[in-house]
Amino acid sequence: MRFLSMIRINESSGQQPSEQLMADMGKLIAEMTAAGVLLDTAGLRPTAEGARMRLSHGKLKTTDGPFTETKEVIGGYAMLKADSMQEALELTSRFLKVHGDEWEIECEVRPVDEGCAPKP
């Protein structure tokens, strides 16, 4: 089963990952990829570089970022392969723990509906 783990960050905090965090994250990503439990992962660029599209009553509306009304945004994701939600949460906890004590972040973990998504 696949699970999408989305990391939520406070974009206005200005906090940037250290070189040590990036090195530790690289090791974790390599280990989890080799184990076959990490299918894909990436960080997302700031909302200032993005746009939102909304369909309402048949009309499309596009809004350019940044999205100042949003306190927390999705800062990145990991597509995981796990046998259960519990296992997906355990894998996600490894991503959170590698950040150390100075970060204030959370992840939302959701199963992927395999009937709607292409098989890897």
Secondary structure, DSSP 8 states (H G I E B T S, - for coil): -EEEEEEEEEGGG-----HHHHHHHHHHHHHHHHTT-EEEEEE---GGG-EEEEEETTEEEEEES--TT-SEEEEEEEEEE-SSHHHHHHHHHHHHHTT-TT---EEEEEE--TTTS---
